[in-house]
Amino acid sequence: MQRWRRDYNPYLEKLPGDGGNLEVSYLVELEIAKREYFGTNGKCRDRVRFIKDIATEATVVHAKTREQAGATVRVERQIAWKPPKSGWWKMHTDGAARGNSGLASAGGVLQDASGGWVCGFALNIGICSAPLADLWGVYYGLYMAWEI
């Protein structure tokens, strides 16, 4: 990995910032690594070395980014449920899928201004992704609110 950093350093130095924009230089290095590790046939020659080198480079880039950004201050915040205005309901939904595209389900609840349960649902969606399961949860929650 250091070899292609040395070989392509003149290009990276032309980019703005500290030896080149970190994101741009990292993308350039990934492209170079892709050629070095995968060759023309697209098969990885040494997977373990590839993963270790990429992890090392990602750690270096992360450290440089944090160094440039300065210290971050963590703020502790109290989180609590706030009731909706009188006459309104609040909907809470969630969806989940096993795997990237797998068995999915969604559920939700409608609460009134006093926090009381208005109605709820749980459903088996079938096979879909997690973001789509979340959207199905929102859809059914809105459907139930409309029907009541």
C-alpha positions in Angstrom: 0.0 0.0 0.0 2.9 2.4 0.8 4.3 1.6 -2.7 1.4 3.0 -4.5 1.2 6.0 -2.2 4.9 6.6 -3.2 4.3 6.0 -6.9 1.2 8.2 -7.1 2.3 10.9 -4.6 3.0 13.6 -7.4 -0.7 13.3 -8.4 -1.9 13.5 -4.8 0.2 16.6 -4.1 -1.6 18.5 -6.8 -4.9 18.1 -5.0 -5.9 20.9 -2.5 -5.2 20.6 1.2 -2.9 18.3 3.2 -1.3 16.3 0.4 -4.6 16.2 -1.3 -8.2 16.3 -0.2 -8.5 13.3 2.2 -11.6 11.9 0.6 -10.3 12.3 -3.0 -6.9 10.9 -2.2 -8.4 8.0 -0.4 -10.7 7.3 -3.4 -7.7 7.5 -5.7 -5.8 5.1 -3.4 -8.7 2.7 -3.4 -8.8 2.7 -7.2 -5.0 2.0 -7.3 -5.5 -0.7 -4.7 -8.2 -2.3 -6.8 -5.8 -2.5 -9.8 -3.0 -3.9 -7.6 -5.0 -6.5 -5.7 -7.6 -7.5 -8.3 -5.7 -7.2 -11.5 -7.5 -7.4 -14.8 -9.5 -10.6 -14.1 -11.3 -9.0 -11.1 -10.3 -11.8 -8.7 -8.6 -10.8 -5.4 -5.1 -12.3 -5.2 -4.5 -12.0 -1.4 -7.8 -11.2 0.4 -6.3 -11.1 3.9 -3.6 -8.6 2.9 -6.1 -6.6 1.1 -8.5 -6.3 4.1 -5.6 -5.5 6.5 -4.2 -2.8 4.2 -7.6 -1.2 3.6 -8.3 -1.3 7.4 -5.0 0.4 8.1 -5.6 3.1 5.5 -9.1 3.7 6.8 -7.7 4.1 10.3 -5.1 6.6 9.1 -7.7 8.6 7.2 -10.1 8.6 10.2 -7.3 9.8 12.5 -6.4 12.6 10.1 -10.0 13.7 9.7 -10.5 13.8 13.4 -7.2 15.7 13.8 -8.3 18.3 11.2 -11.8 18.6 12.7 -10.5 19.2 16.2 -11.9 17.7 19.4 -15.6 17.0 19.4 -17.6 17.8 22.5 -20.2 15.2 23.5 -23.4 16.7 24.9 -25.7 14.6 27.1 -29.3 15.1 26.3 -32.4 13.9 28.2 -34.8 12.1 25.8 -38.4 11.7 26.7 -41.7 11.1 25.0 -43.7 14.4 24.5 -47.4 14.1 24.0 -49.0 15.6 20.9 -51.3 18.6 21.1 -54.8 18.0 22.3 -56.9 16.3 19.7 -53.9 14.9 17.9 -52.4 11.4 17.9 -48.8 10.3 17.7 -47.7 7.3 15.6 -44.7 5.1 16.5 -43.7 2.5 13.9 -40.8 0.2 13.3 -39.9 -2.4 10.7 -37.2 -5.0 10.5 -35.9 -7.6 8.1 -33.7 -10.6 8.6 -30.7 -10.0 6.3 -30.4 -7.6 3.5 -33.5 -8.9 1.8 -35.2 -11.4 4.0 -38.3 -12.1 6.1 -39.6 -8.8 7.3 -42.2 -7.5 9.7 -43.5 -4.2 11.0 -45.4 -2.9 13.9 -46.7 0.3 15.4 -48.9 2.1 17.8 -51.1 5.2 17.9 -51.2 7.2 21.1 -53.5 10.1 22.1 -52.5 13.3 23.8 -52.6 11.7 27.3 -50.3 8.9 26.1 -53.2 6.3 26.0 -53.1 3.5 23.5 -55.5 4.2 20.6 -54.7 1.2 18.4 -51.7 -0.8 17.3 -50.7 -3.3 14.7 -48.1 -6.0 13.9 -47.8 -7.6 10.5 -45.7 -10.1 8.6 -44.6 -8.4 5.4 -42.9 -11.3 3.6 -39.5 -10.8 2.0 -38.1 -7.3 1.6 -35.3 -5.0 2.9 -35.2 -3.3 6.3 -35.8 0.3 4.9 -38.8 -1.0 2.9 -40.1 -2.8 6.1 -39.9 0.6 7.9 -41.9 2.2 5.1 -44.5 -0.5 5.2 -44.8 0.2 8.9 -45.4 3.9 8.3 -47.9 3.1 5.5 -50.0 0.8 7.8 -49.8 3.2 10.7 -51.1 6.0 8.5 -53.8 3.7 7.1 -55.0 2.8 10.6 -55.0 6.5 11.7 -57.1 7.3 8.6 -59.6 4.5 9.1 -60.3 5.2 12.8 
